[in-house]
Amino acid sequence: MHGRGDDHDHASAAGAAGDPPVWAPFRALGAYSQLVWPAIAGSALLGGYLCANAEWTVAAYALYAVAYAAGGWEATRDGFRQLLRGRLDIDFLMVVGAIGAALVGEFAEGALLLFLFSLGHGLEYLALSRAKSAVSALAKLAPKRARVRGADGVEREVEVEALSVGDLIVVRPGERIAADGEVREGRSGVDQSPITGESMPVDKEPGGAVFAGSLNGDGALLVRVAKPASDTLVARMIRLVADAQATKSLAERAAERFTRIYVPCVLVVTVLAIFVPPLAGWLSWSEAFLRAMSMLIGASPCALAISTPAAVLAGLARAARGGVLVKGGMHLEALGTVRVVAMDKTGTITRGKPELSALSPLPGVDENELLRVAAAVEQSSSHPIAKAVVDAATARGIVVPPVADAIAVKGKGVEGVVDGVRAGVGRARLFENNALVADPQAEVLARAIEAQAMTAMSVVHGARTLGAIGVSDRPRTEAADAIRALRELGCEVVMLTGDNAATGAKVGADVGVTTVKAGLMPEQKIDEIRALVASHGAAAMVGDGVNDAPALAAATVGIAMGHGGTDVALEAADVALMADDLTRLPFAIELGRATRTMIRQNVIFSMGVVAVLIPLTLFGIVPLTVAVICHEGSTVLVALHGLRLLSRRDRFARKDRVRGA
């Protein structure tokens, strides 16, 4: 709050960079430990005031001395530590002001200054600790022990830290999941809102990903551990947010640079205010000194020092609670400057998971027969399109026959023997110069499917052409709503994709994106991002894959899909949408704007108070006591105002989230 220099700023005071030192007897009080010294100082100040009124002079001075020591020990320690490093900070100004008040016999005012100064610091630390706990409390969600099923089928409890990748853990109904992993057996609705911000339980079944700290619903699950305890999503979030809290934002850095120039100037003016009026015969030495000390206190930019850290830390905590991980205050501020958002298509606007979307059998062929043969051939391939075909057959309850002598022909399709007859699934060129011949009618059907922006394949079984099938990657259910919300915020949306123009245009039309850049290689995406930054001043890039990482790094703000995004994309990005919910993006941008607005308001208010107090104290209009109260009161108000971001409403939250989506 009151400026601790580079290594003792209050952004780090409540963050990972280290908390203020706490005297051992007070540690049990936790965040309230920083209020002990102000309580002692305040009690001593009150006692000294009562004794002074009763004319118990010695007792009054003794109690004032206690108030000075209790209220000023931390400011004295930090202020002179920075002085030895050649830096003049706000703590030093406060100590000098209190000493000056004592020199002119205003012991009560000096003790009041140090009491309010320490009280403001204690309240600030308490408030920022609460903001910090909004994120760090996530670590407490994951249980400390897990129930592991051994190879012999026997279950035993072990410490979470002892879990290894590949272990099978049993999660009973109503229990919290102990590790990140993949469901192997069972089905259940899982509440993962503390991790991803999703408002509704998500249905989990075999193959579904689960996160440590999520709350299991009414079904038992057998989960294969995918990551050690130190690398779970929760652990990574805690580390990244801790790093973010320790990283100064742009506004904080600007405030520090300003303070380094401003503080020496205030000291020079203070010295002039002490000597010039008496030498010129305008004031007595005592009156000039008193006014100079009042001006010194009023001019100290304490409120300015806390105006940015309070807002930034509260914004980071609110973002994390809403399912958005922001890696630093500077990135949160940068979100507030974004006026254009570039989005990758596959895995970002779309699900990134191909699905069977069209079945076009030739006359006399049943749809199930078409799909049965296609799935039989495709089951030999690991390609995502092949998996989509097999999954569709399974969902229909079709018994897929085995395939023999399967051959994948790169860029063309797959062949194999089904029911003793050669079969093939692929594009037209698969059947060129091949024993398998596709009926021209199948090519007509395939072109009709491609016209709908799908990947089309003909299916041939021996001498029979069965028809054509189409596979597509559907847009996310929330994509259109998210893009509409971005437009409401005044943001232009651009789609960048490596797909062909027809597919890009179709997906863009479905979700409301009018500007589509298709057929782009990764290096071309970087060029597009740089062009957007040049034309708009700031641009965000949203992506999920390895090939998006360079573009994410080139953008003003890189945003990764946190759940489905690759580790490379997450590392390259500045922001992660933890639930892969695009509606978190307009929420994050609006929160960034609110944070910037809060910082501006705090800076204007804090410097406004200083600008008013300086002339009022120099000309003796405002006494020392009033200057002290106004100065420290403004500091507390600025801190509390910034922390209002913790309770900011999310107007983009989805009320109709589809279970399991």
C-alpha positions as CSV (number, residue, x, y, z in Angstrom):
1,M,0.0,0.0,0.0
2,H,2.6,2.5,1.0
3,G,5.4,1.6,-1.3
4,R,8.0,-0.9,-0.3
5,G,10.4,-0.5,-3.2
6,D,10.8,-3.1,-5.9
7,D,11.1,-6.1,-3.6
8,H,8.5,-5.1,-1.1
9,D,5.6,-3.8,-3.2
10,H,2.2,-4.8,-2.0
11,A,1.3,-6.7,-5.1
12,S,3.8,-9.2,-3.9
13,A,2.8,-8.7,-0.3
14,A,-0.3,-10.7,-0.9
15,G,1.1,-12.8,-3.7
16,A,3.7,-15.5,-4.3
17,A,6.6,-13.2,-4.0
18,G,6.4,-13.4,-0.2
19,D,4.2,-12.0,2.6
20,P,5.3,-9.3,5.0
21,P,7.4,-10.7,7.9
22,V,5.3,-11.6,10.9
23,W,6.5,-11.8,14.5
24,A,6.3,-15.4,15.6
25,P,3.7,-14.9,18.4
26,F,1.3,-13.4,15.8
27,R,1.5,-16.0,13.1
28,A,-1.5,-18.0,14.4
29,L,-3.7,-15.0,13.5
30,G,-3.0,-15.5,9.8
31,A,-4.1,-12.6,7.7
32,Y,-5.1,-10.7,10.8
33,S,-1.5,-10.7,12.1
34,Q,-0.8,-7.4,10.4
35,L,-3.5,-5.7,12.5
36,V,-1.8,-6.5,15.9
37,W,0.7,-3.6,15.7
38,P,-2.0,-1.1,14.7
39,A,-4.1,-2.3,17.5
40,I,-1.3,-1.7,20.0
41,A,-0.5,1.7,18.4
42,G,-4.1,2.8,18.5
43,S,-4.6,1.7,22.2
44,A,-1.4,3.5,23.2
45,L,-2.5,6.6,21.2
46,L,-5.8,6.7,23.0
47,G,-4.2,6.1,26.4
48,G,-1.7,8.9,25.7
49,Y,-4.5,11.3,24.7
50,L,-6.4,10.6,27.9
51,C,-3.3,10.9,30.1
52,A,-2.4,14.2,28.4
53,N,-5.9,15.6,29.2
54,A,-5.5,14.5,32.8
55,E,-2.1,16.2,32.8
56,W,-0.2,13.0,33.5
57,T,2.6,14.2,31.3
58,V,5.1,11.4,31.9
59,A,2.5,8.7,31.3
60,A,1.3,10.5,28.1
61,Y,4.8,10.7,26.7
62,A,5.4,7.0,27.5
63,L,2.3,5.9,25.8
64,Y,2.9,8.1,22.7
65,A,6.4,6.5,22.5
66,V,4.7,3.1,22.5
67,A,2.3,4.3,19.7
68,Y,5.3,5.6,17.7
69,A,7.2,2.3,18.1
70,A,4.2,0.0,17.3
71,G,2.9,2.1,14.4
72,G,6.2,3.0,12.9
73,W,8.5,0.0,13.2
74,E,7.7,-1.5,9.9
75,A,7.7,1.8,8.0
76,T,11.1,2.7,9.6
77,R,12.6,-0.7,8.8
78,D,11.5,-0.7,5.1
79,G,12.0,3.0,4.6
80,F,15.6,3.1,5.8
81,R,16.4,-0.3,4.1
82,Q,15.5,1.4,0.8
83,L,17.4,4.5,1.8
84,L,20.6,2.4,2.2
85,R,20.0,1.2,-1.4
86,G,19.9,4.8,-2.6
87,R,16.1,4.9,-2.9
88,L,13.6,7.3,-1.3
89,D,10.2,5.8,-0.9
90,I,6.9,6.6,0.7
91,D,7.8,4.8,4.0
92,F,10.7,7.1,4.4
93,L,8.4,10.2,3.9
94,M,6.0,8.9,6.6
95,V,8.8,8.3,9.1
96,V,10.2,11.8,8.5
97,G,6.8,13.3,8.8
98,A,6.2,11.6,12.2
99,I,9.6,12.6,13.5
100,G,8.9,16.2,12.3
101,A,5.6,16.3,14.2
102,A,7.4,15.2,17.4
103,L,10.1,17.8,17.0
104,V,7.4,20.6,17.0
105,G,5.7,19.0,20.0
106,E,2.8,17.5,18.1
107,F,3.3,14.0,19.6
108,A,-0.4,13.1,19.3
109,E,-0.5,14.0,15.6
110,G,2.7,12.1,14.8
111,A,1.4,9.0,16.7
112,L,-1.9,9.3,14.8
113,L,-0.1,9.4,11.5
114,L,1.8,6.2,12.2
115,F,-1.2,4.5,13.7
116,L,-3.3,5.2,10.6
117,F,-0.4,4.4,8.3
118,S,0.0,1.0,10.0
119,L,-3.7,0.4,10.1
120,G,-4.1,1.1,6.4
121,H,-1.3,-1.3,5.7
122,G,-2.9,-4.0,7.9
123,L,-6.3,-3.6,6.3
124,E,-4.8,-3.6,2.8
125,Y,-2.9,-6.8,3.6
126,L,-6.1,-8.4,5.0
127,A,-8.1,-7.4,1.9
128,L,-5.5,-8.6,-0.5
129,S,-5.1,-11.8,1.4
130,R,-8.8,-12.4,0.8
131,A,-8.3,-11.8,-2.9
132,K,-5.4,-14.2,-2.9
133,S,-7.3,-16.8,-1.1
134,A,-10.0,-16.8,-3.8
135,V,-7.4,-18.6,-5.9
136,S,-5.2,-20.4,-3.4
137,A,-8.3,-22.0,-1.9
138,L,-8.4,-24.2,-5.0
139,A,-5.5,-26.1,-3.6
140,K,-7.5,-27.2,-0.6
141,L,-10.2,-28.7,-2.8
142,A,-8.1,-31.7,-3.8
143,P,-8.2,-34.5,-1.2
144,K,-4.9,-35.4,0.5
145,R,-5.4,-39.2,0.0
146,A,-6.7,-41.4,-2.8
147,R,-8.1,-44.9,-3.0
148,V,-5.9,-46.9,-5.5
149,R,-7.0,-50.2,-7.0
150,G,-4.1,-52.5,-7.5
151,A,-3.6,-55.1,-10.2
152,D,-5.0,-57.7,-7.8
153,G,-8.3,-55.7,-7.5
154,V,-7.6,-54.7,-3.9
155,E,-8.1,-51.1,-2.9
156,R,-5.8,-49.2,-0.6
157,E,-5.4,-45.6,0.5
158,V,-2.3,-43.7,-0.4
159,E,-1.1,-40.1,-0.1
160,V,-1.9,-38.1,-3.3
161,E,1.8,-37.3,-3.7
162,A,2.5,-41.0,-4.0
163,L,0.3,-41.4,-7.0
164,S,2.0,-42.4,-10.3
165,V,0.8,-41.9,-13.9
166,G,-1.2,-44.9,-14.8
167,D,-2.5,-45.7,-11.3
168,L,-6.2,-46.5,-11.1
169,I,-8.1,-44.6,-8.4
170,V,-11.6,-45.2,-7.2
171,V,-13.9,-42.2,-6.7
172,R,-17.1,-42.9,-4.9
173,P,-20.3,-40.8,-5.1
174,G,-20.0,-37.5,-3.4
175,E,-16.2,-37.6,-3.2
176,R,-13.7,-35.2,-4.6
177,I,-11.4,-36.4,-7.4
178,A,-7.8,-36.7,-6.2
179,A,-5.9,-36.4,-9.5
180,D,-6.2,-35.3,-13.1
181,G,-7.0,-38.3,-15.2
182,E,-9.3,-40.2,-17.6
183,V,-12.4,-42.1,-16.7
184,R,-11.9,-45.8,-17.4
185,E,-15.2,-47.2,-15.8
186,G,-18.4,-45.7,-14.6
187,R,-20.6,-42.7,-15.5
188,S,-21.4,-39.7,-13.3
189,G,-22.1,-36.0,-13.4
190,V,-19.0,-34.1,-12.1
191,D,-19.1,-30.6,-10.6
192,Q,-15.9,-29.0,-11.9
193,S,-17.0,-25.4,-11.4
194,P,-14.1,-24.5,-9.0
195,I,-11.6,-25.6,-11.7
196,T,-13.1,-24.6,-15.0
197,G,-15.9,-22.2,-14.0
198,E,-18.6,-24.3,-15.6
199,S,-21.9,-23.6,-13.9
200,M,-23.5,-27.1,-14.4
201,P,-22.2,-30.6,-13.6
202,V,-20.6,-32.2,-16.7
203,D,-21.5,-35.8,-17.5
204,K,-18.4,-38.1,-17.5
205,E,-18.1,-41.5,-19.1
206,P,-15.3,-43.8,-20.1
207,G,-12.7,-41.7,-22.0
208,G,-13.7,-38.4,-20.4
209,A,-11.1,-36.2,-18.7
210,V,-11.5,-35.2,-15.0
211,F,-9.6,-32.8,-12.8
212,A,-8.3,-32.9,-9.3
213,G,-10.6,-31.0,-6.9
214,S,-13.8,-31.7,-8.9
215,L,-16.8,-33.1,-7.0
216,N,-18.1,-36.4,-8.2
217,G,-21.9,-36.8,-8.4
218,D,-24.0,-39.9,-7.8
219,G,-22.0,-42.5,-9.8
220,A,-18.8,-44.3,-8.9
221,L,-15.8,-43.7,-11.2
222,L,-12.6,-45.6,-11.9
223,V,-10.0,-43.0,-13.0
224,R,-6.6,-43.6,-14.6
225,V,-4.1,-41.0,-13.2
226,A,-2.8,-38.8,-16.1
227,K,-0.5,-36.4,-14.2
228,P,1.4,-36.4,-10.9
229,A,0.0,-34.3,-8.0
230,S,2.6,-31.5,-8.7
231,D,1.4,-31.1,-12.3
232,T,-2.4,-31.2,-12.0
233,L,-4.5,-28.4,-13.5
234,V,-5.1,-27.0,-10.0
235,A,-1.4,-27.0,-9.2
236,R,-0.5,-25.3,-12.4
237,M,-3.3,-22.7,-11.8
238,I,-1.9,-21.9,-8.4
239,R,1.7,-21.6,-9.7
240,L,0.6,-19.4,-12.7
241,V,-1.6,-17.1,-10.6
242,A,1.1,-16.8,-8.0
243,D,3.6,-15.8,-10.7
244,A,1.0,-13.4,-12.1
245,Q,0.5,-11.8,-8.7
246,A,4.3,-11.3,-8.4
247,T,4.5,-9.7,-11.9
248,K,3.9,-6.0,-11.9
249,S,1.4,-4.6,-14.4
250,L,2.1,-1.8,-16.8
251,A,0.3,0.7,-14.5
252,E,2.3,-0.5,-11.5
253,R,5.5,0.0,-13.3
254,A,4.5,3.5,-14.4
255,A,3.5,4.3,-10.8
256,E,6.9,3.2,-9.5
257,R,8.7,5.3,-12.1
258,F,6.6,8.3,-11.1
259,T,7.2,7.7,-7.4
260,R,11.0,7.6,-7.8
261,I,10.9,11.1,-9.3
262,Y,8.1,12.4,-7.2
263,V,9.4,11.5,-3.7
264,P,12.7,13.4,-4.1
265,C,10.8,16.4,-5.4
266,V,8.5,16.4,-2.4
267,L,11.5,16.3,-0.1
268,V,13.1,19.3,-1.8
269,V,9.8,21.3,-1.6
270,T,9.6,20.3,2.1
271,V,13.1,21.6,2.8
272,L,12.2,24.9,1.0
273,A,9.0,25.2,3.0
274,I,10.9,24.8,6.2
275,F,13.6,27.5,5.5
276,V,12.2,30.0,3.0
277,P,9.2,31.4,4.9
278,P,11.1,32.1,8.2
279,L,14.1,33.6,6.3
280,A,11.7,35.8,4.4
281,G,9.9,36.8,7.6
282,W,6.6,35.3,6.6
283,L,6.3,32.6,9.3
284,S,8.0,31.6,12.5
285,W,10.3,28.6,12.4
286,S,7.9,26.4,14.3
287,E,4.9,27.4,12.2
288,A,6.9,26.8,8.9
289,F,8.2,23.5,10.2
290,L,4.6,22.4,11.1
291,R,3.2,23.4,7.8
292,A,6.1,21.6,6.0
293,M,5.4,18.4,7.9
294,S,1.7,18.7,7.1
295,M,2.5,19.2,3.4
296,L,4.9,16.3,3.5
297,I,2.2,13.9,4.8
298,G,-0.4,15.2,2.4
299,A,1.9,14.9,-0.6
300,S,2.9,11.3,0.1
301,P,1.4,9.2,-2.7
302,C,0.4,6.3,-0.5
303,A,-3.0,5.9,-2.2
304,L,-1.3,5.9,-5.6
305,A,1.0,3.1,-4.5
306,I,-1.9,0.7,-3.8
307,S,-4.4,2.0,-6.4
308,T,-3.1,-0.5,-9.1
309,P,-2.1,-3.6,-7.1
310,A,-5.5,-3.7,-5.3
311,A,-7.4,-3.6,-8.6
312,V,-5.1,-5.9,-10.5
313,L,-5.0,-8.6,-7.8
314,A,-8.8,-8.5,-7.4
315,G,-9.2,-8.7,-11.1
316,L,-6.9,-11.8,-11.4
317,A,-8.7,-13.5,-8.6
318,R,-12.1,-12.8,-10.1
319,A,-11.0,-14.0,-13.5
320,A,-9.7,-17.3,-12.0
321,R,-13.0,-17.8,-10.2
322,G,-14.8,-17.3,-13.5
323,G,-12.8,-20.0,-15.3
324,V,-10.2,-17.6,-16.9
325,L,-6.5,-18.0,-16.0
326,V,-4.6,-14.7,-16.6
327,K,-0.9,-15.0,-16.3
328,G,-0.1,-11.5,-15.1
329,G,-1.5,-8.0,-14.3
330,M,-0.1,-6.6,-17.6
331,H,-2.1,-9.2,-19.6
332,L,-5.3,-8.3,-17.7
333,E,-4.7,-4.7,-18.5
334,A,-3.9,-5.6,-22.1
335,L,-7.3,-7.5,-22.4
336,G,-8.9,-4.2,-21.7
337,T,-7.3,-2.6,-24.8
338,V,-8.4,-5.3,-27.3
339,R,-10.7,-4.2,-30.1
340,V,-10.2,-7.1,-32.5
341,V,-10.1,-10.8,-31.8
342,A,-8.6,-13.4,-34.2
343,M,-9.8,-17.0,-33.7
344,D,-8.5,-20.3,-35.0
345,K,-11.2,-22.5,-36.4
346,T,-10.4,-26.1,-35.6
347,G,-10.6,-26.8,-31.9
348,T,-11.5,-23.2,-31.0
349,I,-14.6,-22.1,-32.9
350,T,-15.3,-25.8,-33.7
351,R,-15.1,-28.7,-31.3
352,G,-11.9,-30.1,-32.9
353,K,-13.6,-33.5,-33.0
354,P,-14.9,-34.7,-36.4
355,E,-18.4,-36.2,-36.4
356,L,-20.3,-38.1,-39.0
357,S,-22.7,-35.6,-40.4
358,A,-24.1,-37.1,-43.6
359,L,-25.1,-40.5,-45.0
360,S,-26.0,-40.6,-48.6
361,P,-26.7,-44.2,-49.8
362,L,-27.3,-45.0,-53.5
363,P,-30.8,-46.3,-54.4
364,G,-31.4,-49.8,-53.0
365,V,-28.8,-49.4,-50.2
366,D,-29.7,-49.1,-46.6
367,E,-28.0,-46.4,-44.5
368,N,-27.0,-48.9,-41.8
369,E,-25.4,-51.1,-44.5
370,L,-23.5,-48.1,-45.8
371,L,-22.2,-47.2,-42.4
372,R,-21.5,-50.8,-41.4
373,V,-19.0,-51.3,-44.3
374,A,-17.5,-47.8,-43.9
375,A,-16.9,-48.4,-40.1
376,A,-15.5,-51.9,-40.8
377,V,-12.8,-50.5,-43.1
378,E,-12.1,-47.4,-41.0
379,Q,-11.7,-49.3,-37.7
380,S,-8.1,-50.1,-38.8
381,S,-7.2,-46.4,-39.0
382,S,-6.3,-44.1,-36.1
383,H,-7.3,-41.0,-38.1
384,P,-9.8,-38.7,-36.3
385,I,-12.2,-39.0,-39.3
386,A,-12.0,-42.8,-39.1
387,K,-12.8,-42.7,-35.4
388,A,-15.8,-40.5,-36.1
389,V,-17.2,-43.1,-38.5
390,V,-16.7,-46.0,-36.1
391,D,-18.2,-44.0,-33.2
392,A,-21.3,-43.3,-35.3
393,A,-21.7,-46.9,-36.1
394,T,-21.3,-47.9,-32.4
395,A,-23.9,-45.2,-31.4
396,R,-26.4,-46.8,-33.8
397,G,-25.8,-50.2,-32.3
398,I,-24.4,-51.5,-35.6
399,V,-22.2,-54.6,-35.2
400,V,-19.0,-53.8,-37.0
401,P,-17.4,-56.8,-38.7
402,P,-13.7,-57.4,-38.6
403,V,-11.4,-56.1,-41.4
404,A,-8.5,-58.0,-42.9
405,D,-5.5,-56.8,-45.0
406,A,-6.3,-53.1,-44.2
407,I,-4.1,-50.6,-46.0
408,A,-4.2,-46.8,-45.5
409,V,-3.4,-44.9,-48.7
410,K,-2.1,-41.5,-47.6
411,G,-4.3,-38.6,-48.8
412,K,-6.8,-41.0,-50.5
413,G,-8.5,-43.3,-48.0
414,V,-8.4,-46.8,-46.5
415,E,-8.9,-50.3,-48.1
416,G,-9.5,-53.7,-46.5
417,V,-11.3,-57.0,-46.8
418,V,-14.8,-57.0,-45.2
419,D,-17.0,-60.1,-45.2
420,G,-14.4,-61.7,-47.6
421,V,-14.8,-58.9,-50.2
422,R,-12.4,-56.0,-50.9
423,A,-13.8,-52.7,-49.7
424,G,-12.7,-49.1,-49.7
425,V,-13.6,-45.8,-48.2
426,G,-12.0,-42.6,-49.5
427,R,-12.0,-39.8,-52.1
428,A,-12.4,-40.4,-55.8
429,R,-8.7,-40.7,-56.4
430,L,-8.6,-43.8,-54.2
431,F,-10.5,-45.7,-56.9
432,E,-8.4,-44.5,-59.8
433,N,-6.2,-47.3,-61.2
434,N,-7.6,-49.6,-58.6
435,A,-9.4,-52.9,-58.7
436,L,-12.2,-51.1,-56.8
437,V,-14.4,-48.9,-59.0
438,A,-16.8,-46.3,-57.7
439,D,-20.0,-45.6,-59.4
440,P,-20.1,-42.0,-60.9
441,Q,-23.3,-41.4,-58.9
442,A,-21.3,-41.7,-55.7
443,E,-19.0,-38.9,-56.9
444,V,-22.1,-36.7,-57.4
445,L,-23.3,-37.5,-53.9
446,A,-19.8,-36.7,-52.6
447,R,-19.7,-33.3,-54.3
448,A,-23.1,-32.5,-52.8
449,I,-21.8,-33.3,-49.4
450,E,-18.6,-31.2,-49.9
451,A,-20.8,-28.3,-50.9
452,Q,-22.0,-28.3,-47.3
453,A,-18.4,-27.8,-46.1
454,M,-18.0,-31.4,-45.1
455,T,-15.2,-34.0,-45.8
456,A,-16.8,-36.4,-48.2
457,M,-15.8,-40.1,-48.9
458,S,-17.3,-42.7,-51.3
459,V,-17.8,-46.3,-50.0
460,V,-17.3,-49.3,-52.3
461,H,-17.8,-52.9,-51.3
462,G,-16.6,-55.3,-54.1
463,A,-18.5,-54.5,-57.2
464,R,-21.1,-52.5,-55.4
465,T,-20.9,-48.8,-54.7
466,L,-22.9,-48.2,-51.5
467,G,-22.9,-44.4,-51.5
468,A,-21.0,-41.5,-49.8
469,I,-20.6,-40.3,-46.2
470,G,-19.7,-36.8,-44.9
471,V,-17.7,-35.9,-41.8
472,S,-17.5,-32.4,-40.3
473,D,-16.2,-30.6,-37.3
474,R,-19.2,-28.8,-35.8
475,P,-19.0,-25.4,-34.2
476,R,-19.1,-25.2,-30.4
477,T,-22.6,-24.7,-29.0
478,E,-21.5,-21.4,-27.4
479,A,-19.4,-20.0,-30.3
480,A,-22.2,-17.9,-31.9
481,D,-23.2,-16.5,-28.5
482,A,-19.6,-15.6,-27.7
483,I,-19.0,-13.9,-31.0
484,R,-22.3,-12.0,-30.6
485,A,-21.1,-10.8,-27.1
486,L,-17.8,-9.8,-28.5
487,R,-19.5,-7.6,-31.1
488,E,-21.6,-6.1,-28.3
489,L,-18.3,-5.1,-26.7
490,G,-17.3,-3.4,-29.9
491,C,-14.8,-6.0,-30.9
492,E,-14.2,-7.1,-34.5
493,V,-13.9,-10.9,-34.9
494,V,-11.7,-12.5,-37.6
495,M,-11.4,-16.3,-38.2
496,L,-7.9,-17.6,-39.2
497,T,-7.8,-21.2,-40.5
498,G,-5.7,-23.5,-42.6
499,D,-8.8,-25.1,-44.0
500,N,-10.1,-24.3,-47.5
501,A,-12.2,-21.2,-48.2
502,A,-15.5,-23.1,-48.6
503,T,-15.2,-24.8,-45.2
504,G,-14.1,-21.6,-43.5
505,A,-16.9,-19.6,-45.0
506,K,-19.5,-22.2,-43.9
507,V,-18.3,-22.3,-40.3
508,G,-18.0,-18.5,-40.3
509,A,-21.6,-18.1,-41.5
510,D,-22.8,-20.6,-38.8
511,V,-21.3,-18.6,-35.9
512,G,-21.6,-15.1,-37.3
513,V,-18.0,-14.4,-38.4
514,T,-17.9,-12.3,-41.6
515,T,-14.2,-11.9,-42.0
516,V,-12.5,-15.3,-42.7
517,K,-8.9,-15.8,-43.7
518,A,-8.6,-19.3,-45.1
519,G,-5.7,-21.6,-46.3
520,L,-3.2,-20.1,-43.9
521,M,0.0,-21.7,-42.8
522,P,1.3,-21.0,-39.3
523,E,3.7,-18.3,-40.5
524,Q,0.9,-16.7,-42.4
525,K,-1.2,-16.5,-39.3
526,I,1.6,-14.5,-37.6
527,D,1.5,-12.1,-40.5
528,E,-2.2,-11.7,-40.2
529,I,-1.9,-11.0,-36.4
530,R,0.8,-8.4,-36.9
531,A,-1.4,-6.7,-39.5
532,L,-4.3,-6.6,-37.0
533,V,-2.1,-5.2,-34.3
534,A,-0.8,-2.5,-36.7
535,S,-4.3,-1.5,-37.8
536,H,-6.1,-1.7,-34.4
537,G,-3.4,-1.0,-31.9
538,A,-4.0,-4.3,-30.0
539,A,-5.2,-7.7,-31.1
540,A,-6.1,-10.9,-29.2
541,M,-5.5,-14.4,-30.7
542,V,-7.5,-17.4,-29.6
543,G,-6.2,-20.9,-30.4
544,D,-5.7,-24.4,-29.1
545,G,-3.0,-26.2,-31.1
546,V,0.7,-26.4,-31.5
547,N,0.5,-24.6,-34.8
548,D,-1.3,-21.7,-33.0
549,A,1.5,-21.1,-30.5
550,P,3.5,-18.6,-32.8
551,A,0.4,-16.6,-33.5
552,L,-0.5,-16.6,-29.8
553,A,2.9,-15.2,-29.0
554,A,2.7,-12.5,-31.7
555,A,-0.6,-11.2,-30.5
556,T,-1.0,-8.4,-27.9
557,V,-2.9,-11.0,-25.8
558,G,-2.6,-14.8,-26.6
559,I,-5.6,-16.8,-25.4
560,A,-5.5,-20.6,-25.3
561,M,-8.3,-23.1,-24.8
562,G,-7.2,-24.4,-21.4
563,H,-9.1,-27.8,-21.3
564,G,-8.5,-29.0,-24.8
565,G,-5.5,-26.9,-25.6
566,T,-2.1,-28.4,-26.0
567,D,0.6,-27.7,-23.4
568,V,2.6,-25.7,-26.0
569,A,-0.4,-23.4,-26.7
570,L,-1.0,-23.0,-22.9
571,E,2.7,-22.0,-22.4
572,A,2.7,-19.6,-25.3
573,A,-0.6,-17.9,-24.2
574,D,-1.1,-15.1,-21.8
575,V,-4.6,-16.2,-20.9
576,A,-6.3,-19.6,-20.7
577,L,-10.1,-20.4,-20.9
578,M,-10.1,-23.3,-18.5
579,A,-13.4,-24.8,-19.5
580,D,-12.9,-24.3,-23.3
581,D,-16.0,-22.0,-23.0
582,L,-15.7,-19.2,-25.5
583,T,-18.3,-17.1,-23.5
584,R,-15.5,-16.7,-21.0
585,L,-13.7,-14.5,-23.6
586,P,-16.1,-11.6,-23.6
587,F,-16.2,-11.9,-19.8
588,A,-12.4,-11.7,-19.6
589,I,-12.2,-8.7,-22.0
590,E,-14.9,-6.8,-20.0
591,L,-13.1,-7.6,-16.8
592,G,-9.9,-6.2,-18.3
593,R,-11.7,-3.0,-19.2
594,A,-13.2,-2.8,-15.8
595,T,-9.8,-3.2,-14.2
596,R,-8.3,-0.5,-16.4
597,T,-11.2,1.8,-15.5
598,M,-10.8,1.0,-11.8
599,I,-7.1,1.8,-12.0
600,R,-7.7,5.1,-13.7
601,Q,-10.4,6.1,-11.1
602,N,-8.0,5.2,-8.2
603,V,-5.1,7.1,-9.7
604,I,-7.3,10.2,-10.4
605,F,-8.8,10.1,-6.9
606,S,-5.5,9.5,-5.1
607,M,-3.6,12.2,-6.9
608,G,-6.6,14.5,-6.6
609,V,-6.4,14.2,-2.8
610,V,-2.7,15.0,-2.9
611,A,-3.3,18.0,-5.2
612,V,-5.8,19.4,-2.8
613,L,-3.9,18.7,0.4
614,I,-0.6,20.3,-0.7
615,P,-1.8,23.9,-1.0
616,L,-4.2,23.6,1.9
617,T,-1.4,22.4,4.2
618,L,1.2,24.9,2.9
619,F,-1.0,27.8,3.5
620,G,-2.1,26.5,6.9
621,I,-5.7,26.1,6.0
622,V,-5.8,22.4,7.0
623,P,-4.1,21.4,10.3
624,L,-1.8,18.4,10.6
625,T,-4.5,16.2,12.2
626,V,-6.9,16.7,9.3
627,A,-4.1,16.2,6.7
628,V,-3.3,12.8,8.4
629,I,-6.9,11.6,8.4
630,C,-7.6,12.7,4.8
631,H,-4.4,11.2,3.5
632,E,-4.7,7.8,5.2
633,G,-8.4,7.7,4.7
634,S,-8.0,8.1,0.9
635,T,-5.5,5.2,0.9
636,V,-8.0,2.8,2.6
637,L,-10.8,3.9,0.2
638,V,-8.7,3.3,-2.8
639,A,-7.8,-0.2,-1.7
640,L,-11.5,-1.1,-0.9
641,H,-12.6,0.4,-4.2
642,G,-10.2,-1.7,-6.2
643,L,-11.3,-4.9,-4.4
644,R,-14.9,-4.4,-5.6
645,L,-13.8,-6.3,-8.7
646,L,-13.9,-9.4,-6.6
647,S,-17.7,-9.2,-6.6
648,R,-18.2,-8.1,-10.2
649,R,-21.1,-9.8,-11.9
650,D,-20.5,-12.0,-15.0
651,R,-23.2,-11.0,-17.4
652,F,-22.0,-13.4,-20.0
653,A,-22.3,-16.6,-17.9
654,R,-24.3,-19.3,-19.7
655,K,-27.5,-20.2,-18.0
656,D,-28.4,-23.0,-20.4
657,R,-25.1,-24.9,-20.4
658,V,-25.6,-28.3,-21.9
659,R,-24.7,-31.1,-19.6
660,G,-21.7,-33.0,-20.9
661,A,-21.0,-30.4,-23.6
